[in-house]
């Protein structure tokens, strides 16, 4: 299952670089994923606040690698996500590290708690990554609009 998800992510990421990026495309994944938090309604998946802090912190740390490899480029009048060769290697590294961490944590934590923690880790990683992407995207868009306004004034 993990391999399927990794391959799917690589395919989705490579296709994303062929279509212009938009604010909507950047913010929808964390919004869609946030519905998974409903799992915490059930006691089986509930975790302590310390575990919440740990999982989200690790997710934020993991997001640094994704932020580092996510850059945009301007093509014509549109902004595109620039494909990164390092992304595939980072994704595989994160996947393997997550498997090792899950095996290690699974020895002392119930399956439900582990599931809750890994959801929080993934959400913390995705949310942080997408916020950073949104900031980068908005800066580029703002610069593009400034340059368009500047060039239209000089004419």
C-alpha positions as CSV (number, residue, x, y, z in Angstrom):
1,X,0.0,0.0,0.0
2,X,2.8,2.4,0.9
3,X,4.5,1.7,-2.5
4,X,1.2,2.4,-4.3
5,X,0.8,5.7,-2.4
6,X,4.4,6.8,-3.2
7,X,4.0,6.0,-6.9
8,X,0.7,7.8,-7.0
9,X,2.4,10.9,-5.3
10,X,5.2,10.9,-7.9
11,X,2.7,10.7,-10.8
12,X,0.4,13.4,-9.3
13,X,3.5,15.6,-8.7
14,X,4.8,15.2,-12.2
15,X,1.4,16.0,-13.7
16,X,1.0,19.0,-11.5
17,X,4.1,20.5,-13.1
18,X,2.4,20.4,-16.6
19,X,-0.6,22.5,-15.6
20,X,-0.5,26.1,-14.2
21,X,-0.6,26.3,-10.4
22,X,-3.4,28.1,-8.7
23,X,-4.3,29.1,-5.1
24,X,-7.1,26.6,-5.2
25,X,-4.8,23.7,-6.3
26,X,-2.5,24.6,-3.4
27,X,-5.0,24.9,-0.6
28,X,-7.5,22.1,-1.4
29,X,-5.3,19.1,-0.3
30,X,-4.9,20.1,3.3
31,X,-8.6,21.1,3.4
32,X,-9.7,17.8,2.0
33,X,-7.3,15.9,4.4
34,X,-8.7,17.8,7.4
35,X,-11.8,15.7,7.3
36,X,-9.7,12.8,8.5
37,X,-9.6,14.5,11.9
38,X,-13.1,13.1,12.5
39,X,-11.3,9.9,13.5
40,X,-10.5,11.5,16.8
41,X,-14.2,11.4,17.7
42,X,-13.7,7.7,18.5
43,X,-11.7,7.0,21.7
44,X,-9.7,4.2,19.8
45,X,-7.8,6.9,17.8
46,X,-7.5,9.6,20.5
47,X,-4.0,10.5,21.6
48,X,-2.5,12.6,24.4
49,X,-1.6,16.3,23.8
50,X,2.0,15.4,24.1
51,X,1.6,12.9,21.3
52,X,-0.2,15.5,19.2
53,X,2.7,17.9,19.7
54,X,5.3,15.2,18.9
55,X,3.5,14.1,15.7
56,X,2.9,17.6,14.4
57,X,6.5,18.6,15.2
58,X,7.9,15.6,13.2
59,X,5.5,16.5,10.3
60,X,6.7,20.1,10.3
61,X,10.3,18.9,10.2
62,X,9.5,16.5,7.4
63,X,7.9,19.3,5.5
64,X,11.2,21.2,5.3
65,X,12.5,18.7,2.7
66,X,9.3,19.1,0.6
67,X,9.4,22.9,0.9
68,X,13.0,22.9,-0.2
69,X,12.2,21.0,-3.4
70,X,8.9,22.9,-4.2
71,X,9.6,25.9,-6.4
72,X,7.7,27.7,-9.1
73,X,8.6,29.1,-12.5
74,X,6.9,31.5,-14.8
75,X,6.0,30.3,-18.2
76,X,4.3,32.9,-20.3
77,X,1.6,34.4,-18.1
78,X,1.2,31.4,-15.9
79,X,3.0,30.1,-12.8
80,X,4.0,26.4,-12.8
81,X,5.4,24.1,-10.2
82,X,8.9,23.4,-11.2
83,X,9.7,19.6,-11.4
84,X,12.4,18.5,-9.0
85,X,14.5,15.4,-9.4
86,X,15.2,15.3,-5.7
87,X,11.5,15.0,-4.9
88,X,11.3,11.3,-5.7
89,X,14.3,10.5,-3.5
90,X,12.9,12.7,-0.7
91,X,9.5,11.0,-1.0
92,X,11.1,7.5,-0.8
93,X,13.3,8.6,2.2
94,X,10.3,9.9,4.0
95,X,8.3,6.8,3.3
96,X,11.0,4.5,4.5
97,X,11.6,6.6,7.6
98,X,7.9,6.6,8.3
99,X,7.7,2.8,8.0
100,X,10.7,2.4,10.4
101,X,9.1,4.9,12.9
102,X,5.7,3.1,12.6
103,X,7.3,-0.3,13.4
104,X,9.2,1.2,16.4
105,X,6.2,3.1,17.8
106,X,3.9,0.2,17.1
107,X,5.7,-1.8,19.8
108,X,4.6,0.5,22.6
109,X,1.5,2.3,21.3
110,X,-1.8,0.8,20.2
111,X,-2.7,0.6,16.5
112,X,-5.4,3.3,17.0
113,X,-3.0,5.8,18.7
114,X,-0.3,5.0,16.0
115,X,-2.9,5.7,13.3
116,X,-3.9,9.0,15.0
117,X,-0.3,10.1,15.4
118,X,0.6,9.3,11.8
119,X,-2.5,11.2,10.6
120,X,-1.3,14.2,12.6
121,X,2.3,13.8,11.3
122,X,1.0,13.7,7.7
123,X,-1.4,16.6,8.2
124,X,1.4,18.7,9.9
125,X,3.7,17.9,7.0
126,X,1.1,18.6,4.3
127,X,-0.3,21.7,5.9
128,X,3.1,23.3,6.5
129,X,4.3,22.4,3.0
130,X,1.2,23.9,1.3
131,X,1.3,27.1,3.4
132,X,5.0,27.6,2.3
133,X,4.0,26.8,-1.3
134,X,1.2,29.3,-1.1
135,X,3.5,32.0,0.2
136,X,6.0,31.3,-2.6
137,X,3.2,31.3,-5.2
138,X,1.7,34.6,-3.9
139,X,5.1,36.3,-4.0
140,X,5.7,35.3,-7.6
141,X,2.2,36.3,-8.6
142,X,2.6,39.7,-6.8
143,X,5.9,40.2,-8.7
144,X,4.3,39.3,-12.0
145,X,1.5,41.8,-11.4
146,X,4.0,44.5,-10.3
147,X,6.0,43.9,-13.5
148,X,2.9,44.0,-15.7
149,X,1.8,47.3,-14.0
150,X,5.2,48.7,-14.3
151,X,5.5,47.8,-18.1
152,X,2.0,49.2,-18.8
153,X,2.9,52.5,-17.2
154,X,6.0,52.9,-19.3
155,X,4.0,52.5,-22.5
